[in-house]
């Protein structure tokens, strides 16, 4: 594994609550069946005191097992098992937090700015998870593909799914209504149940920003604009 790939994988493991040293040692254990603290230190170049501290942390966090013997050794918990255990625990904590927090009105009628591509993608996923009746969506095809499964599930559940897509899209989700735009801009236009709108530019950068709004006048104007786009496509075959 080259240094770039190693660094990226290390960073991903850190998203599962491992420190940088713990992630490095976890990868070391994954590449070797069983290792002592001394052997880990020799392979990674990390001091023995730091190695033993990190190994204890990995065991506590469920990422490694201790094999007791004349010389204690450690082995990595398989990645699938470790990650799934972490996700399961987080889901349990989510339920507890939602149950214990005081109820508040989540329908904000103001204008909220969603910053960075990652947060925008998260917001799209959340909005799609909460579609009750219909969704209209127009976005760059490479990002649309990432929501393929969600869109097909909505269509299969009898929800109305309308896509405005570039002609370059090779296929479309089942049970969806598709309009070909021939546009190559990077705009996101998403409206859910005629109540919630997310719109802005998507380039994949941390500097991307989108506007989220549930303000009725804005939503109505946005909905009418989208309807006009569809009417124009129906009349001319493209926009």
N, C-alpha and C positions, 0 to 999 in steps of 0.2 A: 504494500500500500504506500503510495507516494505521500509526501508531507502535506500536500494540499488536501487530498482526500482524507487523510488522517485527521487534520485539523477540523475539517467540516464535520466528520463523524464525532469527533470529540465534542464539538459545540452542540450537536444534536443530543448527545448523551447528557450534557449539562442541563438541557431542558427538562430532564427527568430527575432533577434535584441532586445530581452529582457535582462535586467540585471538579475543577480542571484536572487536579492530580488524581482524583478518584476515577474520572473518565479515562485518563491515560492508563492507569493500572488495570481498570476493567478490560480495556482493549488488549492489554498485555496478557491477562488471564485468559481471554477468549482465544488467543493465538497459541496458548500452551495449556495442556490438560490440568496439571497441578503444579503449583509453585510455592516455595517458602518465601517469607519476607525477604530473606537474603537474596534469593534468586531474582525476585521482582526488582529489587534495588539494583542488582548487577545488570539486568536487561534494560531497565528504563533510565538508569543514571540518577534516579531520585534517591536522596539520602535515606538510610534505613529507618531513622526515627520518623520521617515523614511517610515512608512506605507503610510502616506498621499502623500509624494513625489513620492513613487512608484505607487500609485493608479493614480495620475495625469499622470505619464508616461504611464501607461497601457491604459488610455483613449486616450492620444495623439497618441499612436501607434496602436490604433484600436483593442486592446485586451480586453477592458472592456467598459461598458456603465455606465454613471452616472445617478442615479435615484434621481432627486431633490425632496426634501420634507422638513418637519420640521427638520428631520435628514437625511442628504444626505447618500444615500447608493450606492453600486456598485454591478454590476453583470457581469459575464464573457461573452464575445462574444464566441459563440460556436467555438470549436477548428477548425473544418472544414472551417468555414467561415473566421476566423482570418488568418489561414495559406494560404487559397486560395487568399484572398485579398492581402496578402504580396507577394505571388508568382506572382500574376497579375501585381502588381506594379513593381516588379523586372524585369519582362519581358518587361514592357514598358520602364524602364530605360535601359535595355539591348539594345533595338532597338535604343533608342536615342544615346547611347554611340557609338554603331557600326556605326550609320549614321554620327555622328559628328567627330569621330576620323579620322585622316588622314589615307589614305589607305597605307598599307605596304605589302611587299611580305612575305606571310606566309609560303612559301615552303622552309623550312630550310633544306639544304642538309648536315648538320653536324650530329653529334651524340648527342642526348639529353638524359640525365638520368632522368627518372621519378621515384621519391622516395615516398615510403609509399603505402600500399595496397589501401587506399582510392583514392589516386591520380591516381594509375594505373587503377582502375576500372572506374574512370571518363574518362581517356584517351581512354579506350576500348569503352565506350559508345559513345564518340565523334567520334571515327573512324568509328564505325558501322553506325552512323547517316549520315556519308558522303560517304558511299559506292555508287559508280556509276555503277559498273559492276559486281564485284565478291569479295568474301572474303573467305580466308582460315583461319581456327582457330583451335588451339589445346590448351586446358587449363584444369586445374583440374575441375572435373564435378560439384562440389558444386558452383563454380563461374560461370561456363558456364550456369547453370540454371537461373542465375540472368539476363541473356541477352536473355532468351527464346523468349520473345515477340518481341524484335527487330529482332532476326534472322528469326522468322516466317514472320514478315512484309517484310523483305528483299526478302525472297523466294516468297511470294505472289506477290511482285512487279516485279518478273521476274529476280531478281539478283541471280547470282550463289552463293550458300552457301555450302561450303565444310567443314565438321567437322571431325577431327581426335580425337576420343574419347575412353575412357576406356570402356571395356566390361561391367563395372558395371553400366553404364548409363541406366536407365530404359526405357527412351523414347527419341526421338529426334525431333527437330522442323520439321514441315511439309515443303515439298518442298526443303529439304536439301539432300546433298549427304554425306553419312556417311561411314567412315572407322574405323574399330575397331583396336586399337593399343595394348591393353593388357598392356600398360605401366602405371606405378603408380607414375611417377615422378611428380614434382610440376611445370613443365615448361609451360610457356606461349609462344605460337608461333602464331602470328597474322600478316597476310599480306592482304592489301586492294588494289585492282585494280592494282596489280603488281607495286605499287609505294611507299607504306608506310608500314613499318615494326615496330612491337612492340614485344620485346622478353625479357624473363628473368624468374626469379623464383617467384612463388606466394605461400606464406604460410599464408597470412592473417595478417601479422605483419607490424608494422610501418617501420621496417627495410628492407622490400622488395624493390628491385630496378629492373627496366626494362629499356631497351635501345630502344629509338624511333629513327628511321632513315628514311630519304628519299633519301639517297645517292645511286645513280643508281647501282654502282658496288656491294655494300653491299646487296641491294635489290635483284639483280640478283643471287648472290651466295645463299642467303637465300631461294629464290624461287626454285632454283635448288635442294637444300637440301630437301625442303618439297616435291618436285616432286619425289625424290628418295625414300623418306619414303612411299609415296603412291604406287609407283611401287613395292616396297618390300612387302607391304600389299597385293597387287593384285596377286603377285606371290606366296606368302607363306601363305596368309590368316591372318597374324598378324606380328607385330614387337615387 
